[in-house]
């Protein structure tokens, strides 16, 4: 699959989000809140960016491959 810069960034953010959820699930440790605080604007921005990245990844996954 050929990825552009947007899909690479979104992929990395989704992986970071998944790893954070793994930490929460297995160890009850939220890395984002540990780094930026529970109610900080930076935490909200990080969570929002990860959510948008998931949408981009979903759209990329279901987009029909280009005919060459």
Backbone torsions as a table, in degrees:
resi	resn	phi	psi	omega
1	UNK	NA	133.8	179.1
2	UNK	-89.5	121.2	-177.2
3	UNK	-110.2	139.8	172.2
4	UNK	-95.2	-179.0	-176.0
5	UNK	-60.0	-40.4	-179.1
6	UNK	-62.4	-44.5	-178.1
7	UNK	-72.0	-29.8	174.5
8	UNK	-66.3	-45.7	179.3
9	UNK	-63.2	-43.8	-180.0
10	UNK	-64.7	-38.7	177.2
11	UNK	-60.4	-46.0	-179.9
12	UNK	-62.9	-42.6	179.0
13	UNK	-64.9	-38.6	178.3
14	UNK	-66.0	-39.3	177.2
15	UNK	-63.9	-43.9	177.0
16	UNK	-59.6	-44.6	178.0
17	UNK	-62.2	-41.4	179.3
18	UNK	-66.1	-41.0	177.1
19	UNK	-63.7	-38.8	177.5
20	UNK	-63.3	-43.1	177.2
21	UNK	-63.6	-35.6	175.5
22	UNK	-62.8	-42.5	176.3
23	UNK	-62.0	-40.8	178.5
24	UNK	-64.7	-45.6	-177.0
25	UNK	-67.6	-41.8	-175.6
26	UNK	-89.3	-34.1	-171.8
27	UNK	-124.0	2.2	-177.5
28	UNK	54.5	39.7	-178.9
29	UNK	-126.2	117.6	179.3
30	UNK	-100.8	107.7	-175.8
31	UNK	-65.0	-38.3	-179.1
32	UNK	-63.3	-47.3	179.5
33	UNK	-70.5	-29.2	176.5
34	UNK	-66.7	-37.1	-179.3
35	UNK	-79.7	-39.6	-170.3
36	UNK	-118.0	-7.4	-178.8
37	UNK	96.0	158.7	-173.8
38	UNK	-75.0	-33.4	-175.1
39	UNK	-119.5	21.3	-178.1
40	UNK	-79.2	156.4	177.0
41	UNK	-66.8	-32.1	179.0
42	UNK	-64.4	-41.1	176.7
43	UNK	-60.7	-43.1	179.4
44	UNK	-64.7	-37.6	178.2
45	UNK	-66.6	-42.5	178.8
46	UNK	-61.8	-48.1	179.0
47	UNK	-62.6	-40.5	177.5
48	UNK	-64.1	-42.2	178.9
49	UNK	-63.8	-39.4	178.5
50	UNK	-66.7	-39.1	177.0
51	UNK	-64.0	-43.9	177.1
52	UNK	-65.0	-37.4	178.1
53	UNK	-62.5	-37.9	177.6
54	UNK	-63.1	-38.9	177.6
55	UNK	-64.5	-44.1	178.5
56	UNK	-60.5	-43.6	179.3
57	UNK	-64.4	-39.6	177.1
58	UNK	-63.1	-44.3	178.5
59	UNK	-63.9	-40.7	179.1
60	UNK	-66.2	-35.8	-178.7
61	UNK	-68.6	-33.8	-176.2
62	UNK	-99.3	-2.1	177.5
63	UNK	-72.0	139.4	179.7
64	UNK	-68.8	138.1	179.0
65	UNK	-65.3	144.2	-179.7
66	UNK	-70.2	141.0	178.0
67	UNK	-82.1	130.2	179.9
68	UNK	-111.8	NA	NA
